[in-house]
Amino acid sequence: MTRPLFDETHELFRATVAGFFEKEALPHAAEWNKAGIVDRSLFAKAGDLGLLGMAAPEAYGGGGIDDFRYNLVIIEEIQRLGLAACGLGITLHNDIVLPYFLTYCNEEQRDRWLPGICSGELITAIAMTEPGIGSDLASMGTTAIRDGDDYIVNGSKTFITNGINADLVVVAVKTDPAQKHRGMSLLVLERGMPGFERGRNLEKVGLHAQDTAELFFNDVRVPVANRLGEEGQGFVYLVSNLPQERLSIAAAGVAAARAALDWTIEYVNERKAFDQTIASFQNTRFALAEMATEVEIGQTFVDRCVAELNADALTAENAAMAKWWCTELQKRTVDRGLQLHGGYGYMLEYPIGQAYIDARITTIYGGTTEIMKEIIGRKLGG
């Protein structure tokens, strides 16, 4: 049944998205998981089909539609197919990085970067986290010291999604190391800049097909023309974009929980024990009832938040609520689903097993559950 949030156009788009990932990603998922990286061609093919840069103006090759419901459709189809690791790079590209280019680029920068971002020729990433600082961005040590028409960048970043594949990396730097929040700026570093080096593709517990890297900057000369917005406003820009980032993660959490529930319902209705289906046991029915109820609650809130985002009314607190609750829901639902699969749930040939290891990171990246509660609690006067 079509949800009230969507209209017929969104459902037609859903059919296109589903067909794309079924054809271009699903057959390669195992191979990419082993390789630790998605083939770059996935981005180019997504760009050809109009699945990248939907919010970018048509003049730059985008869809010209600033409607996060289309982003939500992509998120949901990726999770429904069990392709979290393969699709994360695309959702990061669309949901998290693109807004910085749309909001803070000047006309020259838009002409230079947006066509490639929309076509998939230029893959994007954002680099905030540094070793040892976690969510404390104001304590970052990466510096960008002005030298004429350039900045000289030194430092490092870690846990960077799309870190190996990325051609454009939005890097948070200190242009005034004496300041904390007010000394932060955003620079776009490009593949091939001398002194910009990528470390190893990090070996993770889950999300194996998603390249996650360390980045190192050794006297990288970055033109001032690669700065996004005003110097010293980087922290403000990051904070203003975080609600959409966290809503994207929340939406993926609910979609992953729904997928886990659907796989589990199918399994327990087929699998028998003691001459009856597992679904016929009261414990199973109660577990499924609880899972289904929580998924519907989470979905309702996420849909409301998407409507608020489209109306430019999504608050940081509501995004934080969605992010922590829906990702914790994801972990809880996938775990219960795996339990109902029994020993087969622990086998990676079943999608619930892959979903289990992929789910663990979601309460950490984009801001931990604890940080989300802190954001909410401060607003309440705590």
Rosetta blueprint (number, residue, H / E / L):
1 M L
2 T L
3 R L
4 P L
5 L L
6 F L
7 D L
8 E H
9 T H
10 H H
11 E H
12 L H
13 F H
14 R H
15 A H
16 T H
17 V H
18 A H
19 G H
20 F H
21 F H
22 E H
23 K H
24 E H
25 A L
26 L H
27 P H
28 H H
29 A H
30 A H
31 E H
32 W H
33 N H
34 K H
35 A H
36 G L
37 I L
38 V L
39 D L
40 R L
41 S H
42 L H
43 F H
44 A H
45 K H
46 A H
47 G H
48 D H
49 L L
50 G L
51 L L
52 L L
53 G L
54 M L
55 A L
56 A L
57 P L
58 E H
59 A H
60 Y H
61 G L
62 G L
63 G L
64 G L
65 I L
66 D L
67 D L
68 F H
69 R H
70 Y H
71 N H
72 L H
73 V H
74 I H
75 I H
76 E H
77 E H
78 I H
79 Q H
80 R H
81 L L
82 G L
83 L L
84 A H
85 A H
86 C H
87 G H
88 L H
89 G H
90 I H
91 T H
92 L H
93 H H
94 N H
95 D H
96 I H
97 V H
98 L H
99 P H
100 Y H
101 F H
102 L H
103 T H
104 Y H
105 C L
106 N L
107 E H
108 E H
109 Q H
110 R H
111 D H
112 R H
113 W H
114 L H
115 P H
116 G H
117 I H
118 C H
119 S H
120 G L
121 E L
122 L L
123 I L
124 T E
125 A E
126 I E
127 A E
128 M L
129 T L
130 E L
131 P L
132 G L
133 I L
134 G L
135 S L
136 D L
137 L H
138 A H
139 S H
140 M L
141 G L
142 T L
143 T E
144 A E
145 I E
146 R E
147 D E
148 G L
149 D L
150 D E
151 Y E
152 I E
153 V E
154 N E
155 G E
156 S E
157 K E
158 T E
159 F E
160 I E
161 T E
162 N L
163 G L
164 I L
165 N L
166 A L
167 D L
168 L E
169 V E
170 V E
171 V E
172 A E
173 V E
174 K E
175 T L
176 D L
177 P L
178 A L
179 Q L
180 K L
181 H H
182 R H
183 G H
184 M E
185 S E
186 L E
187 L E
188 V E
189 L E
190 E E
191 R L
192 G L
193 M L
194 P L
195 G L
196 F E
197 E E
198 R E
199 G E
200 R E
201 N E
202 L L
203 E L
204 K L
205 V L
206 G L
207 L L
208 H L
209 A L
210 Q L
211 D L
212 T E
213 A E
214 E E
215 L E
216 F E
217 F E
218 N E
219 D E
220 V E
221 R E
222 V E
223 P E
224 V H
225 A H
226 N H
227 R E
228 L E
229 G L
230 E L
231 E L
232 G L
233 Q L
234 G H
235 F H
236 V H
237 Y H
238 L H
239 V H
240 S H
241 N H
242 L H
243 P H
244 Q H
245 E H
246 R H
247 L H
248 S H
249 I H
250 A H
251 A H
252 A H
253 G H
254 V H
255 A H
256 A H
257 A H
258 R H
259 A H
260 A H
261 L H
262 D H
263 W H
264 T H
265 I H
266 E H
267 Y H
268 V H
269 N H
270 E H
271 R L
272 K E
273 A E
274 F L
275 D L
276 Q E
277 T E
278 I H
279 A H
280 S H
281 F L
282 Q H
283 N H
284 T H
285 R H
286 F H
287 A H
288 L H
289 A H
290 E H
291 M H
292 A H
293 T H
294 E H
295 V H
296 E H
297 I H
298 G H
299 Q H
300 T H
301 F H
302 V H
303 D H
304 R H
305 C H
306 V H
307 A H
308 E H
309 L H
310 N H
311 A L
312 D L
313 A L
314 L L
315 T L
316 A H
317 E H
318 N H
319 A H
320 A H
321 M H
322 A H
323 K H
324 W H
325 W H
326 C H
327 T H
328 E H
329 L H
330 Q H
331 K H
332 R H
333 T H
334 V H
335 D H
336 R H
337 G H
338 L H
339 Q H
340 L H
341 H H
342 G H
343 G H
344 Y H
345 G H
346 Y H
347 M L
348 L L
349 E L
350 Y L
351 P H
352 I H
353 G H
354 Q H
355 A H
356 Y H
357 I H
358 D H
359 A H
360 R H
361 I H
362 T H
363 T H
364 I L
365 Y L
366 G L
367 G L
368 T L
369 T H
370 E H
371 I H
372 M H
373 K H
374 E H
375 I H
376 I H
377 G H
378 R H
379 K H
380 L L
381 G L
382 G L
